[in-house]
Amino acid sequence: MKKWGLVILVILLGYAVYEYRHELQQDIRIVMGEQSDQGGFAEHSKTIKIVLEDQVHQGDLLLVNKEYPVHPGSVKADIIDLMEHQDIVQGYGLLDNGIRLSKQVAEKFQQMVEAAAQDGVTHFMISSGYRSFEEQELLYKEKGAAYALPAGYSEHNLGLSMDIGSTLKAMNEAPEGKWLQKNAWKYGFILRYPKDKMQYTGIEYEPWHFRYVGLPHSGIMYEQELVLEQYIDLLQEQRSLSATIGGERYNVSYVAVSGNAPLKVPETGEVVLSGDNRGGIIVTVKE
């Protein structure tokens, strides 16, 4: 009896640890507030010189829609053919052998698929990834404006977005679609065109189209029920915010730019810069 009691105790402790980690991962705390100086960081900062005009059109937070097109320098530099990288094509299928994607995004997707498998959700498929401008233009001519965007105005031209399907049923009904809508943010992804947001995105509900933006941005957007257009507007208005996600603290600042100028960032912490594709730089610092 003592042996079985010990076994039960170990199981209960393991479950408690799992639940704690699960809750910790979903814990999102956001503080918003305007900061006065450029970037709004503390006095312990350094100045790094970058070509801001180029940086505005580079990064994972670029806004691409009918108003803000993709610039040639915006396309991710690490685009790969997924079929040639079988090490990161595990646990999901590809609609065809020509699907390409940013390697960084493919690796994050792989992590997400592995996590879904632990919840018994295993029938994922990528039906579309990166498209060149030429491929997008051909698709636009074939499908028309009702089903496709002109070349340069689609997120698929960046390499950050993909259409994810299920081999079971349509994504709005499939376990894969439901799991992603609840959990994709934990891996840096957002449902780009959700329900009731067409007034902001200009695109009707697409339960299959997911976009990589990275943490903490995906978590903030999920918590606040924001699409990318709204999120960038929020950053531009608030100038800064901080978020604690899963015990990790992030500071996010928005800097409007004009021409080439130096930019101040903290001396400590992991710093990531991204343009917004419409005149600003988003500085993310993980403490």
Summary of the structure (lengths in Angstrom):
residues: 287
radius of gyration: 20.5
end to end distance: 48.5
largest distance: 75.1
contacts: 888
relative contact order: 0.18
helix: 37%
strand: 26%
